[in-house]
Amino acid sequence: MTSSLTPVLTSPGWELLQRWENHSERQSISSIDLGKALRSAGVSTDTVTGILTQLSLRDEAERKFGEFARHMIFTRDGLEQATRMIVAARHAQRFRDAGTTCIADLGCGIGGDALAFAGLGLKVIAIDRDEDAANATAVNLRAFDDSDVRLADVTELSIPDLVTEGVDGLFADPARRTGASHGSARRLSPHQWSPPLPTILSWRDYCEALGVKLAPGIGHSHLPADCHVQWTSVDGDLVEAALWTPPLAPEGAGRSALVFHGTTAHLLSDEDVHAANAPIRQAEVQPLGQMIAEPDPAVIRSGMVAQLADTLGAGLVSPSIAYLTGDDLPKTPFATRFEVLDTTALRPKAINAALKALNIGRIEVKKRGADIQPATFRKSLKLLGEEEATLFATRIQGRHKAVIARRVV
């Protein structure tokens, strides 16, 4: 079967892609005009489509790969699922620090993690069952002679054979969606992933250094106690959870949150949590204070809200509601702070009266513990003022309330 990437990976598509990547007019010419120019020069429709697609995907990929994106090949699905370079570098560092030398990247996609492994001098065997993904990875690893890209189904691999080849580290990114022919639906249970999580964990019998990229929403009960699982966010977006077996987890078993703001990383952990599947400690509830804080999603998913509350001297606004409150919450990379302006009943009439009194004309609606749709609820509000605010639809000490607040920089 011919890969859909063939038109841009063969002549003249590859040469034309590189020419236009470096062309002085690339930023000023529209894709429509570029397409017309290429077709008028006799370039085939498939090649034109491939060039335009790659240039567009490279533009989108810069948010994950920076300037490296301009030299890479992508697929649409591969880019959406790819690990950001700043996160992949952390993965690679764990393997390097553990003394591993040859990593099998199982379910490599377009090679984001494999590129980070190779960049730290590790030998890489990258494997994927998708032909386009494997072809993209081969191009993206072209600068690293000590890399090997294979087209194969990870579910049919022999891990002992890989170990015999010299592999001493495994990194797995199981497929968490059904194929396109089945609607690309999300597989919620780790037992339904491909390969299933229990199967991946059984590979530890052959190779102790194992890392697994997980769905961020995975239940803690699915996690093996002796591993460390870290949830990572980048600029407020929760991007992954990753499981690390003991050789790759110098911090020991447990859970943590890694929060990136730009290129700066901040780590939050609880020294009293010694197992990845340990129960989540609950913070104490306290009355609504002068400030409310929304923890970063990595903090929430990792079960570190109580640890953050201890650090800030804060409490929950209501049991099991992940908003923190206090009178003077210090600035933290792990939460966004807001100054409380007013509290009303969670009814449009009461909220509108408060918004009018506060001269609010622009509002962001957030919710936890309230059965509303923020976009729909916002339409019921009368925004006639000039100021900006945030509305929290939530519970305060068990009762539904609307908290109107202003973001604190």
N, C-alpha and C positions, 0 to 999 in steps of 0.2 A: 504494500500500500504506500502511495506517495504521500509524504508529509505535507500538510498545508503550508509549512514554512519553506518548502522547496524553492518557490520562486525567488525568495530573498536570500537563500543560502547557496544558490548557484549563480553562475554567470548568465546574464549581465546584472541580475537583481542585486547581488551582493555589492558589486562595484558601484552601482547607482545609489544604493542605500548609503554607502560610505561617502560618496560624493556629495549627496544632498545633506547628510549629517554635518558636513564641514562647509557647506556652501554659505557664502555671505548673505544670500537672500533668504535663507531658510526661515528666519524669524519674521520676515516681512511678507512672504508670499503665502497665500491661503492654500489649504489642502486642495480646494477645488481647482485653483489656478495651477498648482503643481501637477495635479492629475492630468489636466488638459495639456500642459507642456510635455509631460512624459508620453502621453498617448500620441500627440502630434509628432513626436520623435520616433514613433514606431514601436514603443514599448508595449508588451502584451498587457491585457487587462488584469490577469492574475498577478503579474509582477508589479504593476502600478498599485493595485490594491494592497499587496504585501508591503510595499515601501511606505505607503501612506499609513498603514496600520502600525508598522514598527515605529515610525516617527512619532505618532500619537501616543503609543504605549510608553515610549521613552520619556515623553513629556510627563505623563502621569507617574512614571516610576521614579522620578527624581525625588519625590517625597519619601520614598523608602530607601533608595540607593544613592542619592546625591548625584555627583558628576559621573559615577560609575555607570549609571543608567544609559548614558550616551553611547556606550560601547557594548551594550548587552542586547540580547534577543529575548523577546517575551511572547507569551501567549496571554490572552485575556484572563483565563482562569488562573494561570500560573502567577500572574502579577497580583491578583486579588489575594491569593493564598500565600504568597511569598513572605518570608520573615524579613523584617526591616534590617538593613545592614547593621545598624547600631545595636540591635538585639542579637543578631547572628554572631556578631563579634564577641558577645558575652558567652554564647554557647561554645564558640571555638576556644575561648580562653579556658573554660573548664576542662576541655579535653587536653589542651596543651599542658596546663598546670598539673594534670593527673599523670603526665608522662606517656600518654598514648601517642602512637606514631602513625597509625593507619586507621582512618574512620570510614565505615560504611554508612553512607547517607541513604536511608531506605525510604523511598517516597520523596525523592529529591525535588520534584517540581521543576522549576526553571533554574534551580541551583543556587539560591540565595545563601543557604547555610553552607553548601559545599564550597562556595566561593570564599566564605569566611574561614573555613577550615584550611583550605589551600593557602590562603593569604598568610596564615601563621606557620606555614611550612609543614603542614601535615599532609600525608598522602591520603587521597580521597578515592573511594569507589562509590560513585553516585548511581543510584538505580531508580528507575521509574518505569511503569508499564505504559505510560502515555508516550507515543512516538514523538509528538510535537514537543513535549516537555523534555524528553531525553535529548532531542536535537538542539533545543535551546540551551540546555545545560552544557552540552559539548562545546558550543560556541562560547558560552560565558566562561568556561574553564580553559579556553584555548591557550592562555598564557602560562598554564601550569602543566609542564610535561609529565609530572608525577601524579596525574589524575586519570581516572578510568571511568567512562560513562557507559552504562549498560541498559539496554531495553529489556526489562524483565518484570514479572509480577512478583512483588515482595511476598505475597501470600504463598508462593510456591518455592521460595528460596530455601536453601539449606544453610542455616547459620553455622553449623560446624564446618562446612566447606569454606565459608568466608574466613573463619578463624584460621583454618589451615593455610589460607592464602596470606596470612599475616595480619588480618584485621584484629585490632585490640580495642576498638571502640565502636559502638553502634549509636546512631542517631536516627530515630524513627518518627515520621510524620504521617500517621495513619489517615486514610481517607475518611472524612467524617460526613460526606454527602453521598447520596446515590448517584449513579451516572446520569448523564443528560437524558438517556432514553427512559429513565424513571423519574423525570421531573426535577432532578438535582435537589432532592429533599434532604434536609438535615437529619443525620442519624443521631438521635439524642443519647442512646445508651452506648457506653464504651464497649459493651459486648457486641454491638452491631458495627463497630468501626471495621475498616479493612486495612491491616489485620486487626482483629479484636484486641483490646488492651490486655486481657489475660494472656493471649498468645505472645504478645510483645514482651510482657514481663517474664514469660518462661524462657526467653532468650538469655536471661541472666545465668542460666545453667552453663552456657557456653562462653559468654563474654560478660564480665562483671561490670564493665564501664558502659552503662546504657543511659541515654537521654531520650526522652519522649516528649514531643510537642502535643499538648492536650487542648481540648476545648476549654476556654476560660470558665465556662459554667459547670464544669464537672463537679459532681458531688464528692465531698471529702471522704465519704465511705468507700469510694472506689480506689482510694490511694493506699499503697502499701506503707505500713507504719515506719519502716526503716529508711524510707527515701525522703528527700527534700523536694518540695514542690514550690515553685516561685511563680507568682502572677506578675505580669509586666504591663505597664501602661506607658504610652508615649504621648505627651502633651494632652493628657486627659482621656485618650482613647485606650481602652483595654485591648491589648493585641494578642496576648497568649497566656497560657499556663504551661510550664515545662517541668517535667519530673526528672530528677537526677538520682541515680543510685549512689550508694556510699562512696565509691572511688571518685565520683565527680562532684561530691557535695562536702567540701571541707567544713562547711558550717554545721554539719550534722543533720540528723533527721528533723523534720518539722516543716513549717510553712513560712513564707515571707512575701513581701510586696516590693517590687523594684519599680520605681517611678522615675521616668525620664521627663525633664523639662528642657527642651532643646537637646543638647548633648550632655547635659549634667544629670547624673544618676543619683537617686536617693533610695536607701534601703531601710525598710521597716520590718522588724521581726520581734518575736516574743521569746525571750530566753527560757520561759517556763513551758513552751510547747516543744516536746521532744519526739513527736510522732506526726507524720503527715496527715493521718486520719484522726488526730486528737479532737475532742469536742471543742466547739467554738466558745470561748469565754465571753460572757455577756457583760457589757458595761452597765453601770448603775444609771437609773433614770433620775433626772433632776428637773426642777421647774425651768420653764423657758426663760433664758437670760437675755441680755442685751445683744447677744450675737448667736448666730446659727452657722454651723459648718457642714459642708457636704464632703464626706471623705472621697478620695480618689477611688475609682472602681477596682483597682488592684488591691487596695486596702480592704474594701468590702468583701471581695471574692476570696481573699486569703484568710479571712476571719481575724483581721488585725484591728478592727474598729475599737475593741476594748483597750488594746495596747495604745492606740492613738489617743483615746480618751484619757488614759493615765498620763500620757505625755503632755497633753494640753490642759489638764485639770478640768475636763469637760464631762458631761453626762449625756445620755440619750434623751431625746425629747419624749420618747415613749418606748415601752418594751418592744424589742426586735425591729425598731425603726432606725435605719442607719443615717440619722441626722444627729449631730452633736450640738450641744448648747452650753453657754456659759456667759459670764459678764465681760470677760476680757481675755479672749482666746488669742494666743500668740500666733504670729505668721508661721506657716508650715508648708512644706512642699507636698504634704500628704492630704491636704484638704483645701477647699475654697471657702473663704469666710464671707459672711454677710452680716450687716448691721440690721437688727430687727427694727422696723418702723411702726408696725401695727399688727394686731392679731384680731381676726374676726371669725364669725361663723363661716363654715364652708358653703356659703350660699351667694349667688351672684349679686343679689340686692345689697347684702351687707358688705360684700367686697367692693362693689361699685361706689358705695358711699365713702369707704375708706380711700379708694383710689382718687376720688374727686378731691377729698380733703388734702391728699398728699400731692396733688397736681401731677399725677402719673399719666403719661401718654404712651409709653412703650413698656411692655411687660413680658417677661419670660416665665413660663409656667412649669414647675417641677412637681413631681408627686412621688410619695411613698406611703403606702398604707391607706390610700384613698382610691375609690373606684371611679375614676374620671379619665377621660382622654384629654390630655393637655391641649392639643390643637383645637378640639371642639369646645372645650371649656373656655379657652381664651376668646373665642368668638362671642361668648355670652357677656363679655366684659365691655364696659364703656370706657374707652381710653381717650380722654379729651384734653389731658394736660400736656406738660412739656418735659417732665422728668422720666427717668427710666428706673425700673425696679424688677425684682424677682418675686414671684408668688409661689410659696410652698404649700401644696395641698397635702396635708398629712394628718397625723394624730399627735396631739399634745397631751401627754399623760393619759392616753387611752381615748380621748375625745377628738372627733374630727374638727380640724381648724384650718383656717387660711392664715399663713404668716406672710406678711408683706415685708420685704427686706431689700437692702441696697448692697450690692457687691462691694467688698472691701479689697482694695488693691494691695 
